[in-house]
């Protein structure tokens, strides 16, 4: 899918589908007025019939409109012009994409990129359009004998007013397309089943990314190397599996050679049975998604490499498979982490924090500016926030505020949760420095408290994406979402701007 920007008269646009906006109260946008005039008032007559009223999210497809060159016209309801905000604009674009999917249009022209969206800059609509189009035409067909035939527009043109700064908006569209592609890369990795997407498969995907982008260099630590380092927590998770665990470090070198990196760390449990603390059968098929944190790291590195972001970033993936067997870690076992702290395993299904704690200790050697870990860590986060917001924890207020602002800007929101010392008492162990679970009460918080014990040397935040990184359940709805790639990418873009200043 390619994006173009121009200022042609919409009446003269040779396209398979021309998308025009209609505000509430049947008020036409300026491009729609031009087409209405050229068609001798056809759109006004249609509006009077009441098939579309301008309500946000409404669409109406017209064929062979006289006086113009486009084969089709899609009217899109925009709602009230004075209160068009980011959420409503996003709703409109999703509705437009759904309508386009029902046609055979191979190229489309949108006269929506020049709209003013409340609280957003001039380039934001173009970026949002590109990101939504790229992400919305995603389909996971890698495991089908015959992939479904889905017609994807080859060219999407943003038709903008003459006053618009076209080069800047073209750049914004490129950023949106890169983020959408990063989301799709994360979804591809996340949607692969556990018999294919092993820790080795994830490591190979990261190595392939380094082959694709010269600015990326990938190192992979195997089990012997991790054993020599003393990563007893990470290795304990894979003890019951025949699949070897991996620690992957992707170095994106987009900034100055001597500049300290920002680091993103992803939980990569390729399949989570719960181990000896076996999960119920009904919830287990969705556990292919327990590596979506790792997938978001891969997608984010791909996005920033595509846009050639001027920043040094490390993407770290802690990968293991959690299986029950005669060699699996048992409840009651005590292990020693890379930090030297000992952990009593009360529940082998609280394994994500174990792979992360060693990874978070390992990365201290890189002297990071900030660290953000991403994990489908707890069902408690889903209970607290559902599927709308990611749970955000941080040991630094400025970092938390930066991530929250990035989520708002990217429409990939996070909500800050407490990380008070009051909760640490729940992690007490009778025989070790800590236990790996604090019980049912405040489960997402105590998981974050556990990780905080390994991140005291740097500014750190934790994103619990258990409710946002995938949709489980029925075959019609399930799948990885690609979140929080938009949030992470926006955050890193903001850091690049701050570093330059």
Phi, psi and omega in degrees: 000126181245144181246137178231156179231131175209179182233033182291153173298124182302334179296329184263001184290121176271101185211159179284336178206127179253121183259123183238145181266143175232121180277166178303148182078020179061032177271123183277142170290160181306315177298323178293325175299318179299315180291323178299317178295315181295331182264016177061042174080019183300315184295320178299320180294322179293319180297323180295337179283345174085010179290338174216139185243355184095004176296138183302129179098347176287147173221152176215123183263130179242144178245147171052051176288128184289151174085358179230171184260348181285142179291326182224157171232128175250115175275132182237123178290134184247351184077199183291130185294326185282345183235029178288108181249181185297319182296317182288323177298319179297320176300317180298314183294322176297321178294321177298314180299316179301319179291321180295322180299334181277000179248179174253026183293124179267346173211147183224154177233122181255128175257048183237347186290344180264007180291150176269119180254125187303128177079008181237153180284175184299324185275351186299315179301319180296318178296317182293321178299311183297314180299316183293318179297314182296314183288327186283338178267013177290142172214136179263102183242009187299335185256006180267145175295316179234104180303144178295142180273107179242119180281119180250131178304131179282326181229129173243116183256131175263110181270114189244158177298157180302328185285345185292149176275092190298317179299320180295320181286329174295321176295321178296320177296323178296321177296314178301318179295321179294320179293316177300318178293323176296319176300316181294325177294319177296320180294321178301312180295318182293328184277347177294138181289164185295335179285346177255309184275081176268173173305323178293321178299317179296317179298319179296324178296323178288323176295322178295325178297322178294327176291331183280325185237119181300334182280357182251133175233132185242130173245141179234123175265130178268181185295322179297318180293321178291325177296317179297326179285332181100030181277066184291332181288309180299313184294332181296331182291323181270007184302328184269001185252150173279347179276124181290141177284158181220149167239120185248134176234114175260121179261112171261114184254082180256349181254197178292149184301327184265005182278133179293148185270158161267144186234134172242133188237127183245135172288126183236061175278105189296327169206137185239101174280347190095348182072215178300325174278069193298139178287159171296148184299324185297328183265354189287326181303328180288354184284001167294340183271007182284004175247018182293334173298314176298319180298323180292330175294314178299314181296323180290317177299320177297318181295313183288331176290323178297317181273002178054052182297137182275075183197148173266126184224137172252130173251117186245135179235122176259107192244132177201162173246131184258103184232151173272140176190181178293342180255003184289153173297139184256152167300132184102342177296151174240127183240161178248123181279170178300330180288346185097345178287141181262151186226126173271124182275104177271334181213118182287352176275355172263061190262335183300320179294337180285318177290326182288322186297323177288322177296320181291331174286318183300320188285352178301333180296341182270359178049063187289153172287310175217158177228133174232123174257150185229126186206140166279078197268317187218142170294337179297329178294325178292318178299320184286317191236355181066214184255008186270316184237144173278140177283128184243128175234149179201151174262012183215123185294319181296321178295316179299316180295322178295318179291320179297315179296320178297319178297320178295317181295323184269359186057039178225074199280152175230155180231128185286136179246160182287145177231052186279149177297339179307328184278344185298332183299335181291346182264008181296144177237148178288334189232348183235178179295332179196163170258166184267006175210148180252016180089184185289322184295128177054045187298322179291324181291314182292331175295318177294322177299321177302310182296327182298337180289348182248008187231028185285345187269357182207170178284125190221145173223152181235129177248113175268106188255023183301330181265348188243340187280343179203161171247124179263186174097229190292157181296332182287334187248338191290154176149157176291145183264340186088356175280148004259046179304315179300317180298310182297318181295316178298318178300315181291325174299318178297321179293325178295321178294316180296321180294321180293324180291000000 
